Amino acid sequence: MMTRTDLAIHSLFLLLWIPLAVLLCLKVALLGNEKASLAKQRGADFNARRELAFEQERLRGQLDWVASPPALEAAVKRLQLPLAAQAPMCMAVR
């Protein structure tokens, strides 16, 4: 049979252990939720990076086409710009 002091020690242990166990469970649940939200954000960031890379490639392709010699020649003809003859390149004297 338990004495009064044993009963007091056991009840004190229970009163300390139960809140500790509840806090530990809450902390584990919060960490799991945080991990899930970070994984979700990482997925969203990956999608945003992929879309930005695709947009960059599309714009680079457009810029390459607009800056290409046939497109520049067509733009000069369309705008009726006077073209000067190309100056001859000078060779550097050593």
The first five atom37 places (N, CA, C, CB, O) and aatype in JSON, in Angstrom:
{
  "aatype": [12, 12, 16, 1, 16, 3, 10, 0, 9, 8, 15, 10, 13, 10, 10, 10, 17, 9, 14, 10, 0, 19, 10, 10, 4, 10, 11, 19, 0, 10, 10, 7, 2, 6, 11, 0, 15, 10, 0, 11, 5, 1, 7, 0, 3, 13, 2, 0, 1, 1, 6, 10, 0, 13, 6, 5, 6, 1, 10, 1, 7, 5, 10, 3, 17, 19, 0, 15, 14, 14, 0, 10, 6, 0, 0, 19, 11, 1, 10, 5, 10, 14, 10, 0, 0, 5, 0, 14, 12, 4, 12, 0, 19, 1],
  "atom_mask": [
    [1, 1, 1, 1, 1],
    [1, 1, 1, 1, 1],
    [1, 1, 1, 1, 1],
    [1, 1, 1, 1, 1],
    [1, 1, 1, 1, 1],
    [1, 1, 1, 1, 1],
    [1, 1, 1, 1, 1],
    [1, 1, 1, 1, 1],
    [1, 1, 1, 1, 1],
    [1, 1, 1, 1, 1],
    [1, 1, 1, 1, 1],
    [1, 1, 1, 1, 1],
    [1, 1, 1, 1, 1],
    [1, 1, 1, 1, 1],
    [1, 1, 1, 1, 1],
    [1, 1, 1, 1, 1],
    [1, 1, 1, 1, 1],
    [1, 1, 1, 1, 1],
    [1, 1, 1, 1, 1],
    [1, 1, 1, 1, 1],
    [1, 1, 1, 1, 1],
    [1, 1, 1, 1, 1],
    [1, 1, 1, 1, 1],
    [1, 1, 1, 1, 1],
    [1, 1, 1, 1, 1],
    [1, 1, 1, 1, 1],
    [1, 1, 1, 1, 1],
    [1, 1, 1, 1, 1],
    [1, 1, 1, 1, 1],
    [1, 1, 1, 1, 1],
    [1, 1, 1, 1, 1],
    [1, 1, 1, 0, 1],
    [1, 1, 1, 1, 1],
    [1, 1, 1, 1, 1],
    [1, 1, 1, 1, 1],
    [1, 1, 1, 1, 1],
    [1, 1, 1, 1, 1],
    [1, 1, 1, 1, 1],
    [1, 1, 1, 1, 1],
    [1, 1, 1, 1, 1],
    [1, 1, 1, 1, 1],
    [1, 1, 1, 1, 1],
    [1, 1, 1, 0, 1],
    [1, 1, 1, 1, 1],
    [1, 1, 1, 1, 1],
    [1, 1, 1, 1, 1],
    [1, 1, 1, 1, 1],
    [1, 1, 1, 1, 1],
    [1, 1, 1, 1, 1],
    [1, 1, 1, 1, 1],
    [1, 1, 1, 1, 1],
    [1, 1, 1, 1, 1],
    [1, 1, 1, 1, 1],
    [1, 1, 1, 1, 1],
    [1, 1, 1, 1, 1],
    [1, 1, 1, 1, 1],
    [1, 1, 1, 1, 1],
    [1, 1, 1, 1, 1],
    [1, 1, 1, 1, 1],
    [1, 1, 1, 1, 1],
    [1, 1, 1, 0, 1],
    [1, 1, 1, 1, 1],
    [1, 1, 1, 1, 1],
    [1, 1, 1, 1, 1],
    [1, 1, 1, 1, 1],
    [1, 1, 1, 1, 1],
    [1, 1, 1, 1, 1],
    [1, 1, 1, 1, 1],
    [1, 1, 1, 1, 1],
    [1, 1, 1, 1, 1],
    [1, 1, 1, 1, 1],
    [1, 1, 1, 1, 1],
    [1, 1, 1, 1, 1],
    [1, 1, 1, 1, 1],
    [1, 1, 1, 1, 1],
    [1, 1, 1, 1, 1],
    [1, 1, 1, 1, 1],
    [1, 1, 1, 1, 1],
    [1, 1, 1, 1, 1],
    [1, 1, 1, 1, 1],
    [1, 1, 1, 1, 1],
    [1, 1, 1, 1, 1],
    [1, 1, 1, 1, 1],
    [1, 1, 1, 1, 1],
    [1, 1, 1, 1, 1],
    [1, 1, 1, 1, 1],
    [1, 1, 1, 1, 1],
    [1, 1, 1, 1, 1],
    [1, 1, 1, 1, 1],
    [1, 1, 1, 1, 1],
    [1, 1, 1, 1, 1],
    [1, 1, 1, 1, 1],
    [1, 1, 1, 1, 1],
    [1, 1, 1, 1, 1]
  ],
  "atom_positions": [
    [[0.83, -1.17, 0.0], [0.0, 0.0, 0.0], [0.89, 1.25, 0.0], [-0.95, -0.01, 1.21], [1.96, 1.26, 0.6]],
    [[0.43, 2.3, -0.67], [1.23, 3.51, -0.81], [1.04, 4.4, 0.41], [0.84, 4.28, -2.09], [-0.06, 4.55, 0.94]],
    [[2.12, 4.95, 0.82], [2.05, 5.89, 1.94], [1.67, 7.26, 1.39], [3.4, 5.96, 2.73], [1.61, 7.48, 0.18]],
    [[1.43, 8.14, 2.3], [1.03, 9.49, 1.92], [2.15, 10.18, 1.14], [0.64, 10.31, 3.17], [1.87, 10.9, 0.18]],
    [[3.38, 9.99, 1.53], [4.49, 10.64, 0.82], [4.66, 10.05, -0.57], [5.8, 10.49, 1.61], [4.94, 10.78, -1.52]],
    [[4.48, 8.72, -0.72], [4.56, 8.11, -2.04], [3.45, 8.64, -2.95], [4.46, 6.58, -1.92], [3.68, 8.91, -4.13]],
    [[2.27, 8.77, -2.38], [1.15, 9.29, -3.14], [1.41, 10.73, -3.58], [-0.13, 9.2, -2.32], [1.09, 11.11, -4.7]],
    [[1.99, 11.54, -2.69], [2.3, 12.94, -3.01], [3.38, 13.01, -4.1], [2.78, 13.7, -1.73], [3.3, 13.84, -5.01]],
    [[4.37, 12.15, -3.99], [5.45, 12.14, -4.99], [4.91, 11.73, -6.36], [6.6, 11.19, -4.56], [5.23, 12.34, -7.38]],
    [[4.08, 10.69, -6.39], [3.5, 10.24, -7.64], [2.57, 11.29, -8.25], [2.74, 8.94, -7.43], [2.59, 11.51, -9.46]],
    [[1.76, 11.92, -7.43], [0.86, 12.96, -7.96], [1.65, 14.16, -8.46], [-0.15, 13.4, -6.89], [1.29, 14.75, -9.49]],
    [[2.72, 14.54, -7.77], [3.57, 15.64, -8.22], [4.24, 15.28, -9.55], [4.64, 15.97, -7.15], [4.32, 16.1, -10.46]],
    [[4.71, 14.03, -9.64], [5.31, 13.56, -10.89], [4.29, 13.62, -12.03], [5.85, 12.13, -10.73], [4.63, 14.06, -13.13]],
    [[3.05, 13.19, -11.78], [2.01, 13.24, -12.79], [1.68, 14.67, -13.18], [0.76, 12.53, -12.3], [1.5, 14.97, -14.36]],
    [[1.61, 15.56, -12.19], [1.29, 16.96, -12.48], [2.38, 17.64, -13.29], [1.07, 17.71, -11.19], [2.1, 18.58, -14.03]],
    [[3.59, 17.19, -13.17], [4.68, 17.75, -13.97], [4.8, 17.05, -15.33], [6.01, 17.64, -13.21], [5.11, 17.7, -16.34]],
    [[4.55, 15.75, -15.37], [4.75, 14.99, -16.59], [3.67, 15.27, -17.63], [4.78, 13.51, -16.26], [3.99, 15.37, -18.82]],
    [[2.43, 15.39, -17.24], [1.33, 15.57, -18.19], [1.48, 16.88, -18.97], [-0.02, 15.55, -17.46], [1.4, 16.85, -20.2]],
    [[1.71, 18.04, -18.33], [1.9, 19.26, -19.14], [3.14, 19.18, -20.04], [2.01, 20.47, -18.22], [3.14, 19.69, -21.16]],
    [[4.18, 18.52, -19.54], [5.38, 18.37, -20.36], [5.09, 17.52, -21.59], [6.52, 17.72, -19.53], [5.54, 17.86, -22.69]],
    [[4.35, 16.45, -21.44], [3.98, 15.6, -22.57], [3.09, 16.36, -23.55], [3.27, 14.32, -22.09], [3.26, 16.24, -24.76]],
    [[2.14, 17.14, -23.03], [1.26, 17.92, -23.9], [2.07, 18.97, -24.67], [0.14, 18.61, -23.08], [1.87, 19.14, -25.88]],
    [[2.97, 19.65, -24.0], [3.81, 20.65, -24.68], [4.7, 20.0, -25.74], [4.68, 21.39, -23.66], [4.89, 20.55, -26.82]],
    [[5.22, 18.83, -25.42], [6.06, 18.13, -26.39], [5.24, 17.73, -27.62], [6.7, 16.88, -25.74], [5.72, 17.86, -28.75]],
    [[4.03, 17.25, -27.41], [3.17, 16.87, -28.54], [2.82, 18.1, -29.38], [1.88, 16.2, -28.04], [2.81, 18.02, -30.61]],
    [[2.52, 19.22, -28.74], [2.21, 20.43, -29.48], [3.41, 20.91, -30.29], [1.75, 21.54, -28.53], [3.26, 21.34, -31.43]],
    [[4.58, 20.83, -29.7], [5.79, 21.26, -30.4], [6.05, 20.38, -31.62], [7.01, 21.22, -29.45], [6.41, 20.88, -32.69]],
    [[5.87, 19.07, -31.47], [6.06, 18.16, -32.61], [5.04, 18.46, -33.7], [5.94, 16.68, -32.15], [5.38, 18.44, -34.88]],
    [[3.8, 18.73, -33.31], [2.77, 19.05, -34.31], [3.1, 20.36, -35.02], [1.39, 19.14, -33.64], [2.93, 20.46, -36.23]],
    [[3.57, 21.36, -34.28], [3.93, 22.63, -34.9], [5.12, 22.48, -35.83], [4.24, 23.67, -33.83], [5.15, 23.09, -36.9]],
    [[6.1, 21.67, -35.44], [7.25, 21.44, -36.32], [6.83, 20.72, -37.6], [8.34, 20.63, -35.59], [7.33, 21.04, -38.68]],
    [[5.93, 19.77, -37.48], [5.44, 19.08, -38.67], [4.69, 20.03, -39.6], [0.0, 0.0, 0.0], [4.85, 19.97, -40.82]],
    [[3.89, 20.9, -39.01], [3.15, 21.88, -39.8], [4.12, 22.86, -40.48], [2.15, 22.65, -38.92], [3.93, 23.23, -41.64]],
    [[5.15, 23.27, -39.75], [6.14, 24.19, -40.32], [6.89, 23.51, -41.47], [7.13, 24.66, -39.24], [7.17, 24.14, -42.49]],
    [[7.22, 22.25, -41.3], [7.92, 21.51, -42.35], [7.05, 21.42, -43.6], [8.32, 20.1, -41.85], [7.53, 21.6, -44.72]],
    [[5.77, 21.14, -43.41], [4.86, 21.04, -44.56], [4.72, 22.39, -45.26], [3.48, 20.53, -44.11], [4.7, 22.45, -46.49]],
    [[4.61, 23.45, -44.49], [4.46, 24.77, -45.12], [5.75, 25.18, -45.84], [4.08, 25.83, -44.07], [5.69, 25.83, -46.89]],
    [[6.91, 24.83, -45.29], [8.17, 25.13, -45.98], [8.29, 24.33, -47.27], [9.36, 24.83, -45.06], [8.79, 24.85, -48.27]],
    [[7.86, 23.09, -47.26], [7.9, 22.29, -48.49], [6.97, 22.88, -49.53], [7.52, 20.82, -48.2], [7.3, 22.91, -50.72]],
    [[5.81, 23.34, -49.1], [4.86, 23.96, -50.03], [5.45, 25.24, -50.62], [3.52, 24.25, -49.32], [5.31, 25.49, -51.81]],
    [[6.1, 26.06, -49.78], [6.72, 27.29, -50.25], [7.88, 26.99, -51.19], [7.2, 28.14, -49.07], [8.09, 27.69, -52.18]],
    [[8.64, 25.95, -50.88], [9.76, 25.57, -51.75], [9.23, 25.16, -53.12], [10.57, 24.42, -51.11], [9.84, 25.5, -54.14]],
    [[8.11, 24.44, -53.16], [7.51, 24.07, -54.44], [7.04, 25.29, -55.21], [0.0, 0.0, 0.0], [7.21, 25.37, -56.43]],
    [[6.44, 26.26, -54.51], [5.98, 27.49, -55.17], [7.17, 28.27, -55.7], [5.14, 28.36, -54.2], [7.11, 28.83, -56.8]],
    [[8.26, 28.33, -54.92], [9.46, 29.04, -55.38], [10.06, 28.36, -56.6], [10.5, 29.11, -54.25], [10.52, 29.04, -57.52]],
    [[10.05, 27.04, -56.62], [10.58, 26.31, -57.77], [9.76, 26.62, -59.02], [10.6, 24.79, -57.5], [10.31, 26.84, -60.09]],
    [[8.44, 26.63, -58.87], [7.58, 26.95, -60.02], [7.82, 28.38, -60.5], [6.1, 26.76, -59.65], [7.85, 28.63, -61.7]],
    [[7.99, 29.31, -59.57], [8.24, 30.7, -59.96], [9.58, 30.82, -60.69], [8.23, 31.63, -58.73], [9.67, 31.52, -61.7]],
    [[10.61, 30.14, -60.2], [11.92, 30.17, -60.87], [11.82, 29.58, -62.27], [12.97, 29.4, -60.05], [12.41, 30.1, -63.21]],
    [[11.06, 28.48, -62.41], [10.92, 27.84, -63.72], [10.19, 28.77, -64.68], [10.17, 26.5, -63.59], [10.59, 28.9, -65.84]],
    [[9.14, 29.42, -64.21], [8.41, 30.34, -65.08], [9.27, 31.54, -65.47], [7.13, 30.83, -64.38], [9.22, 32.0, -66.61]],
    [[10.06, 32.05, -64.53], [10.94, 33.18, -64.84], [12.02, 32.78, -65.85], [11.59, 33.71, -63.57], [12.37, 33.56, -66.74]],
    [[12.55, 31.57, -65.7], [13.56, 31.11, -66.65], [12.95, 30.95, -68.05], [14.17, 29.76, -66.18], [13.58, 31.29, -69.05]],
    [[11.72, 30.43, -68.11], [11.04, 30.3, -69.4], [10.81, 31.67, -70.01], [9.71, 29.55, -69.23], [11.02, 31.86, -71.21]],
    [[10.36, 32.63, -69.2], [10.11, 33.99, -69.7], [11.41, 34.64, -70.17], [9.45, 34.86, -68.6], [11.43, 35.34, -71.18]],
    [[12.5, 34.4, -69.43], [13.8, 34.95, -69.83], [14.23, 34.38, -71.18], [14.86, 34.66, -68.75], [14.72, 35.12, -72.04]],
    [[14.07, 33.07, -71.37], [14.44, 32.46, -72.65], [13.58, 32.99, -73.79], [14.32, 30.93, -72.56], [14.08, 33.22, -74.89]],
    [[12.29, 33.18, -73.53], [11.4, 33.71, -74.55], [11.81, 35.13, -74.95], [9.94, 33.7, -74.06], [11.85, 35.47, -76.13]],
    [[12.1, 35.96, -73.94], [12.51, 37.34, -74.23], [13.88, 37.39, -74.92], [12.56, 38.16, -72.95], [14.11, 38.21, -75.8]],
    [[14.77, 36.48, -74.51], [16.08, 36.44, -75.16], [15.94, 36.05, -76.62], [17.01, 35.46, -74.43], [16.63, 36.59, -77.48]],
    [[15.06, 35.12, -76.91], [14.8, 34.72, -78.3], [14.22, 35.87, -79.11], [0.0, 0.0, 0.0], [14.62, 36.09, -80.26]],
    [[13.28, 36.61, -78.51], [12.72, 37.76, -79.21], [13.79, 38.81, -79.49], [11.58, 38.37, -78.4], [13.85, 39.37, -80.58]],
    [[14.62, 39.07, -78.49], [15.69, 40.06, -78.66], [16.69, 39.61, -79.71], [16.4, 40.32, -77.32], [17.15, 40.42, -80.53]],
    [[17.03, 38.33, -79.7], [17.96, 37.82, -80.71], [17.37, 37.97, -82.11], [18.3, 36.34, -80.44], [18.08, 38.3, -83.06]],
    [[16.07, 37.72, -82.24], [15.45, 37.87, -83.56], [15.43, 39.33, -83.99], [14.03, 37.3, -83.56], [15.74, 39.64, -85.14]],
    [[15.06, 40.22, -83.09], [14.97, 41.64, -83.45], [16.36, 42.2, -83.77], [14.32, 42.46, -82.3], [16.48, 43.09, -84.61]],
    [[17.39, 41.67, -83.13], [18.75, 42.17, -83.37], [19.47, 41.4, -84.48], [19.55, 42.08, -82.09], [20.64, 41.67, -84.76]],
    [[18.79, 40.47, -85.11], [19.45, 39.7, -86.17], [19.6, 40.56, -87.43], [18.64, 38.4, -86.48], [18.82, 41.48, -87.63]],
    [[20.59, 40.27, -88.26], [20.82, 41.07, -89.47], [19.6, 41.15, -90.4], [21.98, 40.51, -90.24], [19.33, 42.24, -90.89]],
    [[18.86, 40.08, -90.66], [17.7, 40.23, -91.54], [16.62, 41.15, -90.95], [17.09, 38.87, -91.84], [16.01, 41.94, -91.68]],
    [[16.4, 41.05, -89.65], [15.39, 41.9, -89.02], [15.84, 43.35, -89.0], [15.09, 41.43, -87.59], [15.03, 44.26, -89.22]],
    [[17.14, 43.59, -88.75], [17.65, 44.96, -88.77], [17.57, 45.56, -90.18], [19.1, 45.0, -88.26], [17.24, 46.73, -90.35]],
    [[17.88, 44.73, -91.18], [17.81, 45.21, -92.56], [16.37, 45.57, -92.93], [18.36, 44.14, -93.54], [16.12, 46.58, -93.6]],
    [[15.43, 44.75, -92.5], [14.02, 45.03, -92.78], [13.57, 46.3, -92.06], [13.13, 43.84, -92.36], [12.79, 47.08, -92.61]],
    [[14.05, 46.51, -90.84], [13.67, 47.71, -90.1], [14.25, 48.96, -90.75], [14.15, 47.6, -88.64], [13.58, 49.99, -90.82]],
    [[15.48, 48.87, -91.23], [16.1, 50.02, -91.91], [15.33, 50.35, -93.18], [17.58, 49.72, -92.24], [15.08, 51.53, -93.46]],
    [[14.94, 49.33, -93.95], [14.18, 49.57, -95.17], [12.8, 50.15, -94.86], [14.03, 48.28, -95.98], [12.32, 51.05, -95.55]],
    [[12.17, 49.61, -93.81], [10.84, 50.07, -93.45], [10.87, 51.52, -92.97], [10.23, 49.17, -92.37], [9.97, 52.3, -93.28]],
    [[11.91, 51.88, -92.21], [12.03, 53.25, -91.7], [12.66, 54.19, -92.72], [12.84, 53.26, -90.42], [12.69, 55.4, -92.5]],
    [[13.16, 53.65, -93.82], [13.8, 54.41, -94.89], [14.95, 55.27, -94.35], [12.76, 55.3, -95.6], [15.04, 56.47, -94.63]],
    [[15.81, 54.62, -93.58], [16.97, 55.31, -93.02], [18.08, 55.33, -94.06], [17.45, 54.63, -91.71], [18.3, 54.34, -94.77]],
    [[18.78, 56.44, -94.15], [19.93, 56.46, -95.07], [21.08, 55.69, -94.43], [20.36, 57.94, -95.4], [21.43, 55.89, -93.27]],
    [[21.65, 54.82, -95.21], [22.76, 54.03, -94.7], [24.06, 54.58, -95.25], [22.6, 52.54, -95.07], [24.19, 54.83, -96.45]],
    [[25.01, 54.75, -94.37], [26.34, 55.17, -94.79], [27.14, 53.92, -95.14], [27.06, 56.01, -93.68], [26.92, 52.85, -94.57]],
    [[28.05, 54.08, -96.06], [28.89, 52.94, -96.42], [29.77, 52.6, -95.23], [29.75, 53.24, -97.69], [30.21, 53.47, -94.48]],
    [[30.03, 51.32, -95.09], [30.86, 50.88, -93.98], [32.28, 51.37, -94.18], [30.84, 49.34, -93.83], [32.85, 51.26, -95.27]],
    [[32.83, 51.92, -93.1], [34.23, 52.38, -93.18], [35.14, 51.16, -93.18], [34.58, 53.34, -91.99], [34.89, 50.19, -92.47]],
    [[36.21, 51.23, -93.99], [37.11, 50.09, -94.0], [37.81, 49.96, -92.65], [38.14, 50.22, -95.13], [38.15, 50.95, -92.01]],
    [[38.02, 48.73, -92.24], [38.67, 48.48, -90.95], [40.16, 48.67, -91.13], [38.35, 47.05, -90.42], [40.76, 48.16, -92.08]],
    [[40.75, 49.4, -90.23], [42.19, 49.62, -90.27], [42.89, 48.52, -89.5], [42.56, 51.01, -89.69], [42.45, 48.1, -88.43]],
    [[43.97, 48.08, -90.06], [44.78, 47.07, -89.37], [45.71, 47.8, -88.4], [45.6, 46.18, -90.4], [46.27, 48.85, -88.72]],
    [[45.86, 47.25, -87.26], [46.76, 47.86, -86.27], [48.19, 47.63, -86.71], [46.51, 47.28, -84.84], [48.57, 46.53, -87.13]],
    [[48.97, 48.67, -86.59], [50.38, 48.56, -86.96], [51.17, 48.18, -85.72], [50.93, 49.89, -87.6], [51.02, 48.78, -84.65]],
    [[52.02, 47.19, -85.89], [52.81, 46.76, -84.72], [54.14, 47.39, -84.72], [52.95, 45.28, -84.69], [54.94, 47.14, -83.81]]
  ]
}
